[in-house]
């Protein structure tokens, strides 16, 4: 029997952990591991650090159960400052005559605490807001306080939307109605005339340049939003006739979210800058060019044009946008515009960490079947034993093929009644042992056949995690978005378990079986063996964009608990939890689906009363059942782990 290869436990180092989990690649200067094997976050990218494990402990001490969202507010601030600073540097270095006037798109994370922190961090830069719906517009109008910052309004607009924007103009806000559809022009003209308020107008242009990555379809000539060149000419003619041509000052484009390739951004910027110049030559008082979103996040740390990565830095992005706009305008003899970006994902993704606890494991080899006690041993079992001990010194691929054949024979014999359940269990157990041994021994080989390449995932342990993919990692389920995942502790120990992750929903798609890797997508993640009565915490990183809002109520799990963390040098652990927000209770999520907890309790009481009268249960037992039911309604939707 060939002994299985094992990971070299004694040689594992902190550097190995940082390399395997990609901390320095996707986390840059913001994540590391200390000498005791704990994950650290460096909110401002300097030597000051916080043990994430300590945040979890303090949150639990405050009565918050896992799963838990941790918001590192200083990291959010750092990203806002970094984006604005890099554009300021690019403008200075290029001798660019315009300004940078960024806005945060509320749709990426509408939570009040996030928007407030971004506004506070962007105050020195006159950083504004972008909205794409009436609810978001109402947030923007109320939250926007800086008269020197912008409010950009995108998306479909009805009359109420337009009226709200014009009310913002009356309040002195520099708020732009970006025309997405030609039909909006006549309504803007009509309502502005009726109210006697001149709007600020932008045109979203539909570029021929196409997007790239998962959201490529949001750009190009078949895109949902934007005006074609004939529509731009028509819209301009209508506004001139209405005496509102002097209101058109902005050109907007959007090349897609999470654009992985800088060349895509360059091409789109050049084409949009040409539109800007032509509109200026037509006599419109053009002042602003809004390059939309698209600035990516390097989720896998590969710094490539793979869809979950980006082959450029934020610095390169800023410099290319500034350079290309200046170059086109210079050639056309047109004054350069102020530059607006709607970068949301790049701002908020890094600050949020989802923490969950592994609460169980599912393994094909967790139980070893007992050997059949029958005097005459079935030939198929003898053959599987021979394959396991490799009596014929077969190759790994040959052993796998032989094992598959014998497994199929065993299944057929069982179905025909020639193999009893004990023998079937022994056949299955032996087959899985063969597969596991072949998978382990094939690791590290220069060439692994395709059939064997799939074995590690097939044999992987399934770690059951106390969370819902549909609530907290909706993009992973919906569009295969990858997120970095790593343990928060024990990183000084060799992780020797190849695992995939499953959540606690009843849906078979509630799983994570694709993981970030610098060269390819991993099908398993190496984690540590669970220890009895010791919690094992996993962190899901870069989840601050879209996941908070887009998660649904699948299985009625709802929003998780949340803490907001700030650096504090005077505190022993270097941080303090400024705010904690309880996740949804069972009663909360039932209310979203038109159930009333009080009514449900009364209905339960009627059933308990009937059971008591029928002498099925004792009165005291019935009272206890009802109290427990009512208490559970007030409790969390997620599991209470036993550790």
Order of alpha helices (4+ residues) and beta strands (2+ residues): alpha-alpha-beta-beta-beta-alpha-beta-alpha-beta-alpha-beta-alpha-beta-alpha-beta-alpha-beta-alpha-beta-alpha-beta-alpha-beta-alpha-beta-alpha-alpha-alpha-alpha-alpha-beta-alpha-alpha-beta-beta-beta-beta-beta-alpha-beta-beta-alpha-alpha-alpha
